[in-house]
Amino acid sequence: MYLQKLSLVNFKNLTQHVFDFKEKINCFVGNNGVGKTNVLDAIYYLSFAKSYFNSVAVQNIKHGEEFFMLEGTYELEDREEVILCSLKKGQKKVVKRNGKSYEKFSDHIGKLPLVIISPADRDLIVEGSDTRRKFIDSVISQQNQHYLKTLIAYNKTLVQRNALLKFFAANRTFDAVNLEVYNQQLIQYGNSIHKERKAFLEIFIPIFNERYQTISEGKEIVNLVYKSQLLDTEFPALLEDSLPKDKVLQYTSAGVHKDDLVFEIGEYPIKKFGSQGQQKSYLIALKLAQFDFIKEQSKQVPILLLDDIFDKLDENRVTQLISLVNNDEFGQLFITDTHAERTEAVVKRINKSYKMFEL
């Protein structure tokens, strides 16, 4: 699978562009602020029907314009696939595959597997547990539609249960029977999500460790640790025990929506004890493990986006990364960098067909 052509109109700071891509390596070079990352985000959008960097859809429309449009032409198993994403102010987003609109955007997830490595990934280390849960969910969802639908159902039920708790507080009332309806749904969906996350991490963590050992040349020991309230307590007991607290807080304080992934280096949190280079290597290993997992599960080679990847990495770690990309396990690659000469020198060493785009 690879992206042959990208057309975009009024996406972020880009007015109108058409790109014809090479099957292997495509590089976007230019000064900061010209829109290199926005081109990668457009490619990401075609796979996920949303931006990687801005979750508010309307904010992806160029300032002063009324709409944006993205169209990608893919070579997929010897056939051509055309994906169109568009949004007009005041209207619903449209996502079409070969001219046919999706009723649910979630049905599109996983059709065009993709992994992005970006400086924004640092949020996985420095931000709260919500960011790391979303990472787990995005990896599993790309190859497991049932998981994605269960997750959507869980989150919908969670919103409804929280609204009921707020209603109880506002009206100084309580209805255990009504609340139990939502409890049973949360338990059903939550247990399924917990089971899938555990199974996923049992496969994923060894892949991640192997990737990090390669990048760091075996000099550092790292680990991922899954934290979940359900590891120690059954979900029904969790909801029962947390009910007094939930009544006061007016939201659900226990469940799989509180899960977290702890990033460790030498048994210490990498957020506090990892250098900038170690943190960057950690995130790259995390994303390459995501690539490996999706490739194995989907039997398709994901598109790989490398945004400003050489920033903050020492030369030795860059060399290790390039040696990984230099084998045939990778498919189509998109790279952004501010230094055209540096980028071209690197991709020449990879011995694959490449194309440079100066923005």
Beta strands, then each sheet from edge to edge (+ up, - down):
strand 1: 2-11
strand 2: 14-20
strand 3: 25-29
strand 4: 67-76
strand 5: 79-88
strand 6: 94-97
strand 7: 100-101
strand 8: 114-117
strand 9: 222-227
strand 10: 260-265
strand 11: 268-269
strand 12: 303-307
strand 13: 333-337
strand 14: 354-358
sheet 1: 2+ 1- 4+ 5- 6+ 7-
sheet 2: 8+ 12+ 13+ 3+ 14+
sheet 3: 9+ 10- 11+
end
